[in-house]
Amino acid sequence: MNLTFEQAFDRLIDHEGGYVCDPRDPGGETKYGICKRSYPLLNIRALDLDTARAIYRKDFWEPLGDCCHTSIRFQAFDFAVNSGIQTAIRKLQAVLGVADDGHFGPISRQALAAAPVSDVLLRYVAARLDFLARLSTWPTFGRGWARRIANDLRYAAEDNEV
């Protein structure tokens, strides 16, 4: 299965809620996972689902290009939405043992092509969990993040069969 953006978005949006303004969240005001800190000029409260979808496509899906196997691409997409595109790419590069410069170029692609998909997938999800568990906001949001990652592991198993 070659996961389309729409399929990935449908999975992702299940993790994201409606409008929230939690003072404990460093992202600030948030709706559909789009936060004020990242989009300061956007009226978060008035954000509609189609605009959120367009943001996710342009800022999180397209920058990944055709970087990797479906199972890894979805994990990178979800990680990027949750923690930023640069963080998601850098952690994937670290798993691959290449310079983590945040730009998934030819060296990163070559390292990924040479590695077993299952190994990269498992290490990448583990790196994500380690990253999140080190954040100061883990005590507040960790349970939800852990559930999100558990759900993503189910998708990984499904995607990795192809």
C-alpha positions, 0 to 999 in steps of 0.5 A: 500500500502506498499511503496517500496524504488523505489516508495519512491525514485521516489517521492523524486527525483522529489524534488531534482535537478541537479548539483548546487553550491550555496554559500548560501547552507551550504551543498555546491556543490549538485547534486540529493540532495547529498551534498559535506558536507555529502560526501566530497570524492564524485565527486558531479559533476560527480555523476550519478542517479544510485549512488545517488539511492544507497546512498539514499537506504543505508544511508537514507532508510535502517536505517529506517528499517520497523519503521512505517506505509508507510505514516510516513516512507516516511515522515521520508525518505524525512525529512532525505534526506533534513535534515539528518537521525539523525534529522529526527529520533530525531524529530519523537521521540520527536513527540512520546514523547520518548527520542530523541537519534536518534536511533529508537529502541524498545521504539520508536517502541512501542510508535509509535505502540501505537499512531494513525498514523494520529496524528503522521503523522500530528505532524511529518510534523508540527515538520519538518516545525517548524524545517526548519522555524527556520533555518537561511537559511529559507529566502533563501530556505524556499519557496522551502521547504514549497512547498516540504512539501506541496507535501509530505502532498499530499503523506501523504493523499494518503498513509494514506488511507491504 
